Amino acid sequence: METDIKKEIVSVLTKALSLIKTENFADLKELSNDVIHNASIYQDKDSIQIAVIVYALAKILEREKSRGKQISGNINAEIEKAINRLINGNEELYRKEINHVFKQIYENDEKLYMYIQNIIEKANIVKGMKVYEQGISIARVSEILGISQWDLMSLVGKTRIADEEGMTRDISKRLSFAKKLFKVI
């Protein structure tokens, strides 16, 4: 993992830990969007996974708080361990600690398992859309995140991202470009 990515992940996890402790889940969700910048530049799995994890934790913890449950204690400890592992340069143990974050959530409530899986899938697709907005191809985003191109294209189609900010041209210009491209003129 590159040094810049490590620094960014440590920073994001430190902020996430603080936001979890103060139960500021709206800012926690927003924090996940900040990670997308690195993910779009480096196209690395670690940055994208952190964005997904932070987003999923924000959703899960917010829902559990509204139900009067407290599940963040062990999660905090696992995030702290992950930060320390990454600072110490042990990427393998860092990734294991990140996996423990999810396991801690699973252990708190078995019914959460299906909910978490659903959130993680949705978070992956939403984050994939944000990476796509940065100019990365749908094929590359789906490869990085391990999601289907179909699911990603479905969300992109609903949001009309492809229609915004110069991503489309009028039909005659597109037809002219296609004819030149395929030498059909």
Buried (B, 14 or more C-beta within 10 A) or exposed (E): BEEEBBEBBBBBBBBBBBBBEEEBBEEBBBBBBBBBBBBBEBBBBBBBBBBBBBBBBBBBBBBBBEEEEEBBEBBBBBBBBBBBBBEEEEEEBBBBBBBBBBEBBEEBBEEBEEBBEEBBBBBBBBBBBBBBBEEBEBEEBBEBBEBEBEBBBEBBEEEEBBEEEEEEEEEEEEEEEEEEEEEEE
